[in-house]
């Protein structure tokens, strides 16, 4: 009788152990759901997810969640992390976010945003009874855009209604369009000439985020300001 009881206990322990191992395997497979080296991914959906559905920034729960990602080197020697599935930035979604946030500013009633591979061009309308100065409104719009895009971007703003169409015309182009860079630079120069750009955010940069007194800065607009 004792032998039968002991055998039953051992069998029960084996079944429980197998269930625990299976659950652990499922947990590990969930943790390593990207490229075999990703751990503890909380929430992937962001401005870089092209399949992401639009959401209300004021009511959606995701604006309260923290984002946390951890990566490990592969345990297999010589195997590197794959960059194939890494997200690319959805520029249209970023432009939408900048425009939405900008019209939320007290003295901005209309805003159009163009995002290229390294520049952000923002054309906006100020309220007729604006409480802030042109320069202060420009600074608010610029800082709003800079808070959304990666740090290497340069941001240019304008409240000149005649330049809105110029920005809209650039939207029909892409990086491979002939003379696109020339047209972008022309529009940026007009924005700099006609509209305030606000204050510099950090020392060593102009208000648009271009580095000054830096021989490695290859931006045409930074160079132009150096020579002024």
N, C-alpha and C positions, 0 to 999 in steps of 0.2 A: 504493500500500500504506500509506504513512504517513497519507494522508487517511482511509483506512478505519479505521486504528487510532485516530486522533484523534476521529473521529466516534463510535466505540464508547465511548471514554472519556467523552466529553461526555454520551452517552446514559446511561451508568451513573451519572454524577454527578447527572443530572436525576432518575433514578429514586430514588436515595438521598435527595436533597433532598425529593422528594415524600413519601417515607416518614417522614422526620423531621418535616416540617410536619404530617402527619396525626397522628403520635404527640403532637406538641406541642398540637395542637387537642384531642386526647383528654385530655391532662393538664389543659389549661385548663378544659375542660368539667367535669372532676372537681373542680377547685378551686372553680369558681363553681357549685356544685351546690345552693346554697340560694336566694339572691335576686339573684344577679348581682354581689354586692359582698363575698361572704364568701371569705376566703383561709385556707388552712392549718388546716382544721378537723380535729383529731385524733380526737376521740371525743365524740359528741353524747349518748350514753346516760347519763342521770343521773336524779336524783329528779324531774326535770321532764319526763321522757319517759313518757307513759302506756302506750306499747307495750313498755316495757322489761320484760324477764323478771326475776323474782326471782333473786338470786344470794347466794352465801355470802360474807360480807364477809371471812372469814378465808382463803378459798382462791381466790377469783376473781382472775384476773390484772388485771382492770380497776382494782383498788384500788392497783396499782403504777404505772399509767400516768399521766402528766401530762396536764392538759387545757390546750389552747392554741387560741385563736380570735382572728382578726384581721379587721377590717372596713375597707372602703374606701368613700368616697363614690363614687357612680356617675359614670362619665366623661361622662355625658350631663347637660348643665347643666339644673338645675331638677328633676331626678329625685331623689326622696328614697328613703331606705331603707324597705322595706316591713316593717311590724310584723305583718302578717297571719299569718305562719307562726311567729311567736315562741312558744316553749313557755310553758305555764302550769304552775304547781306542782301536782303530784299530791299532795294533802293526805293521802290515805289511805296512800300510800307513805311520806310523811314521818313520819306517825304510827307506821307499822310500824317504820321505822328507829329512831326514838326509843325505842320500847318494847324493841326487840331490844338496843340498846346499853345501856339502863338495867338490864335483867335481867343484863347482863354485869358490873355493878358487884358487888363482894363482898357487900354487905349488902342487896341488893334481890332478892327472890325472885319478884315478880309486878309487872307494870306495865301500865297502860292509859293510852293517850294520845289526846287529842282535839285536832285542829288546825282552827282556824277561819281566817278571813281575816286576823286580826291577833293571835290569842291561841293559846297552847298550854297545855292543862290536863293535868297528869300526876298520876294516882293510882297509888300504888305500895304494896307491902307490904314491910316490913323483916323481916329474919331475927330470930328471937327472941334468938339469941345474937350480935347485931350487935356488931361491934368499934368502930364509929363511933357518935357521938352522933346524935340525931335531926336536929339542925341541920346536922351535917356530911354526913349522908346526903342531906338535902334539897338542900344545896349541890351535891353531886355529880350528883344527878338533874337539877337545874335547869341546870347548866352543860352537861350532856350534851345536853339539849334545845336549848339556845341554840347549840350548835355545829353543829346541823343546819339550823335555820331561818334565813331572812334576818334582818338585824339589827334591823329595825323591829318584830319580833314581841316580845310580852310573854309571859313564861313563869311559870306558877303551878303549884305542886306541893302534894301532900298525902299524908300517910301515914294519914289517918283512913279506916278501912274503910267507915264510913257514907256517905262522900262518893263512893265509887266508883260507886254506883248513880246518883247525881246526874250524874256525868260520862257514864255510859253512856246515860242518858236524853237527854242533849244530842246524842248521836251520831245520833239519829233525826231531828234537825232540820237545816235549812240556813239560808242567809242570808235566804231569803224567807219562812221560817216566822214566823207571827205571834208576837210576844213572845219571839222567840229571844234577842235581845240582853238583855232583862230577865232571862231565866232564866240566861244565861251570867254576867251580872254578879252575880246572887244566889249562884251557885255559887262564883264567884271570891271573893266576900266571905267566904263560909263557909270556904274554903280558907285565906284570910289570917288568919282568926280562930282556926282550930283547929290549924294546922300551921306549923312554921318554914319559912322561905323561903331560908335560907342567907345568904350574904354578898353585898354589892354587888360587881359585876365592875369597874365604872369609876366614877370620881368624877362626881357630878352625876346619878346614877341610883340608884333604890332596888334592892333585890335582884331584883325582877322585870323590870328593864330599863326601867322608866318614868322619864321625866325629872322631876327635882324642881326647884323654884324656877324653872320655865320657864313663862312666860305662854302659850306656844304649845302646851303639852301639854294635849290635850283628853281624856285618859283619866280616867275617873271614879275609878279606884282611886288614881291618883297624886294627884288632888285631895283624896281622902279622907285620904290620909296627910299631906298638907300641913297639913290642919286638925287633926291629932291633936297 
